[in-house]
């Protein structure tokens, strides 16, 4: 919240000084302040922590990405698309550390808030489908995988979607999964 207020004060003051320099005839300083003002204005629309976290996830440093995402104390102050990518990156980075339910919650929030590109929506839906499959919700997983396949126009996720469909065909019904969990991997005794 404090960073948001400071950013607003700096933006307004830099805009004021830009107009003031042009008004008083200091054209060189006015042009310089235009560049400074654009940096502050663009910082409203692009959060630097999200950009750095995305770069860390691409390079494979999920610990650094989590630290950078933890710097954002209140994501409600982000604009809608930035908030969607905040939840999306939380889901991607938390896949190894968080529970399946928490990760699924972040991906669903990202989808409901509104991810911009179809590719990101396809990745989020594919991850939610994998979590649905893991918890025994096959119908929902099939629907989500079909939607992810439609949104994957470049075919980047085709192999992963095919693998998830094969795994879904191998898994049994909810009842079979429940019985396997109750037996804890032991073979049933014959009477």
C-alpha positions as CSV (number, residue, x, y, z in Angstrom):
1,X,0.0,0.0,0.0
2,X,2.8,2.4,0.9
3,X,4.6,1.6,-2.4
4,X,1.4,2.3,-4.3
5,X,1.0,5.7,-2.6
6,X,4.7,6.6,-3.1
7,X,4.4,5.6,-6.7
8,X,1.4,7.8,-7.1
9,X,3.1,10.8,-5.4
10,X,6.2,10.4,-7.6
11,X,4.1,10.2,-10.7
12,X,2.1,13.3,-9.9
13,X,5.1,15.3,-8.9
14,X,7.1,14.3,-12.0
15,X,4.1,15.2,-14.2
16,X,3.8,18.6,-12.4
17,X,7.5,19.3,-12.9
18,X,7.3,18.3,-16.6
19,X,4.6,20.9,-17.2
20,X,6.3,23.4,-15.0
21,X,9.6,23.1,-17.0
22,X,7.8,23.5,-20.3
23,X,5.9,26.5,-18.9
24,X,8.9,28.3,-17.7
25,X,10.9,27.7,-20.9
26,X,13.3,25.0,-19.7
27,X,12.7,22.8,-22.7
28,X,15.7,20.5,-22.1
29,X,14.6,19.7,-18.6
30,X,11.0,19.3,-19.8
31,X,12.0,16.7,-22.3
32,X,14.1,14.9,-19.7
33,X,11.2,14.9,-17.3
34,X,8.9,13.4,-20.0
35,X,11.1,10.3,-19.9
36,X,11.1,10.2,-16.1
37,X,7.3,10.6,-16.0
38,X,6.8,7.7,-18.5
39,X,8.8,5.4,-16.3
40,X,6.6,6.2,-13.3
41,X,3.4,6.0,-15.3
42,X,4.4,2.6,-16.8
43,X,5.2,1.3,-13.3
44,X,1.5,1.4,-12.6
45,X,0.7,-1.0,-15.5
46,X,3.7,-3.3,-15.1
47,X,4.7,-4.5,-11.7
48,X,8.5,-5.0,-11.5
49,X,8.2,-7.9,-9.1
50,X,5.9,-9.9,-11.5
51,X,8.3,-9.3,-14.4
52,X,11.3,-10.4,-12.3
53,X,9.4,-13.5,-11.0
54,X,8.4,-14.5,-14.5
55,X,12.0,-14.3,-15.6
56,X,13.1,-16.4,-12.6
57,X,10.4,-19.0,-13.4
58,X,11.6,-19.2,-17.0
59,X,15.2,-19.8,-15.8
60,X,14.1,-22.3,-13.2
61,X,14.7,-20.4,-10.0
62,X,11.4,-21.0,-8.3
63,X,12.8,-20.0,-4.8
64,X,13.8,-16.5,-6.1
65,X,10.4,-16.2,-7.9
66,X,8.5,-17.0,-4.7
67,X,10.6,-14.4,-2.8
68,X,9.8,-11.8,-5.4
69,X,6.1,-12.7,-5.4
70,X,6.1,-12.5,-1.6
71,X,7.1,-8.8,-1.9
72,X,3.6,-8.1,-3.2
73,X,1.7,-7.7,0.0
74,X,-1.7,-7.0,-1.4
75,X,-2.4,-8.1,-4.9
76,X,-5.8,-6.4,-4.9
77,X,-4.0,-3.1,-5.6
78,X,-2.7,-4.5,-8.9
79,X,-4.6,-3.9,-12.1
80,X,-6.7,-6.8,-13.3
81,X,-4.3,-8.4,-15.8
82,X,-1.4,-8.0,-13.4
83,X,-3.4,-9.6,-10.7
84,X,-4.3,-12.5,-13.0
85,X,-0.6,-13.0,-13.8
86,X,0.3,-12.8,-10.1
87,X,-2.1,-15.7,-9.3
88,X,-0.8,-17.6,-12.4
89,X,2.8,-17.2,-11.3
90,X,1.8,-18.2,-7.7
91,X,0.3,-21.4,-9.2
92,X,3.4,-22.1,-11.3
93,X,5.9,-21.5,-8.6
94,X,3.9,-23.2,-5.9
95,X,3.4,-26.4,-7.8
96,X,6.4,-27.9,-6.0
97,X,5.9,-26.3,-2.5
98,X,2.1,-25.8,-2.1
99,X,-0.6,-28.4,-1.8
100,X,-2.6,-29.4,-4.8
101,X,-5.7,-27.6,-3.5
102,X,-3.8,-24.3,-3.0
103,X,-2.2,-24.5,-6.4
104,X,-5.5,-25.3,-8.0
105,X,-7.1,-22.3,-6.2
106,X,-4.4,-20.0,-7.6
107,X,-4.9,-21.3,-11.2
108,X,-8.6,-20.9,-10.9
109,X,-8.3,-17.4,-9.6
110,X,-6.0,-16.6,-12.5
111,X,-8.5,-17.9,-15.0
112,X,-11.4,-16.1,-13.4
113,X,-9.5,-12.8,-13.2
114,X,-8.6,-13.0,-16.8
115,X,-5.3,-14.1,-18.3
116,X,-4.4,-12.2,-21.5
117,X,-3.1,-14.8,-23.9
118,X,-4.7,-18.1,-25.0
119,X,-1.4,-19.9,-24.3
120,X,-1.4,-18.9,-20.7
121,X,-5.0,-19.9,-20.3
122,X,-4.3,-23.2,-21.9
123,X,-1.4,-23.9,-19.5
124,X,-3.5,-22.9,-16.5
125,X,-6.4,-25.1,-17.7
126,X,-4.0,-28.0,-18.3
127,X,-2.6,-27.7,-14.7
128,X,-6.1,-27.5,-13.2
129,X,-7.1,-30.6,-15.3
130,X,-4.1,-32.5,-13.9
131,X,-5.1,-31.6,-10.4
132,X,-8.7,-32.6,-11.1
133,X,-7.5,-35.9,-12.4
134,X,-5.4,-36.4,-9.3
135,X,-8.4,-35.9,-7.0
136,X,-10.7,-38.2,-9.1
137,X,-12.8,-35.6,-11.0
138,X,-12.4,-37.1,-14.5
139,X,-15.3,-35.3,-16.1
140,X,-14.1,-31.9,-15.2
141,X,-10.5,-32.9,-16.2
142,X,-11.8,-34.0,-19.7
143,X,-13.6,-30.7,-20.2
144,X,-10.6,-28.6,-19.1
145,X,-8.3,-30.6,-21.3
146,X,-10.6,-30.2,-24.3
147,X,-10.6,-26.4,-23.7
148,X,-6.8,-26.3,-23.3
149,X,-6.4,-28.2,-26.5
150,X,-8.7,-25.6,-28.3
151,X,-6.7,-22.7,-26.9
152,X,-3.3,-24.2,-27.7
153,X,-3.2,-22.9,-31.3
154,X,0.6,-23.4,-31.7
155,X,0.6,-27.0,-30.5
156,X,3.2,-26.3,-27.8
157,X,1.2,-28.2,-25.2
158,X,0.0,-31.0,-27.5
159,X,2.4,-33.6,-26.1
160,X,1.5,-32.8,-22.5
161,X,-2.2,-32.9,-23.2
162,X,-1.8,-36.2,-25.0
163,X,0.1,-37.6,-22.1
164,X,-2.6,-36.4,-19.6
165,X,-5.4,-38.0,-21.8
166,X,-3.5,-41.3,-21.8
167,X,-3.0,-41.1,-18.0
168,X,-6.7,-40.4,-17.6
169,X,-7.6,-43.4,-19.7
170,X,-5.4,-45.6,-17.5
171,X,-6.9,-44.4,-14.2
172,X,-10.0,-46.2,-12.9
173,X,-13.2,-44.8,-11.5
174,X,-13.5,-42.8,-8.2
175,X,-14.4,-46.0,-6.4
176,X,-11.3,-47.8,-7.7
177,X,-9.1,-44.9,-6.6
178,X,-10.8,-44.9,-3.2
179,X,-10.3,-48.6,-2.8
180,X,-6.6,-48.3,-3.8
181,X,-6.1,-45.6,-1.2
182,X,-7.8,-47.7,1.5
183,X,-5.6,-50.7,0.7
184,X,-2.5,-48.6,0.6
185,X,-1.0,-50.6,-2.2
186,X,-1.6,-54.0,-0.7
187,X,-3.2,-56.8,-2.7
188,X,-6.7,-57.8,-1.5
189,X,-6.9,-61.1,0.4
190,X,-8.8,-63.9,-1.3
191,X,-11.3,-65.8,0.8
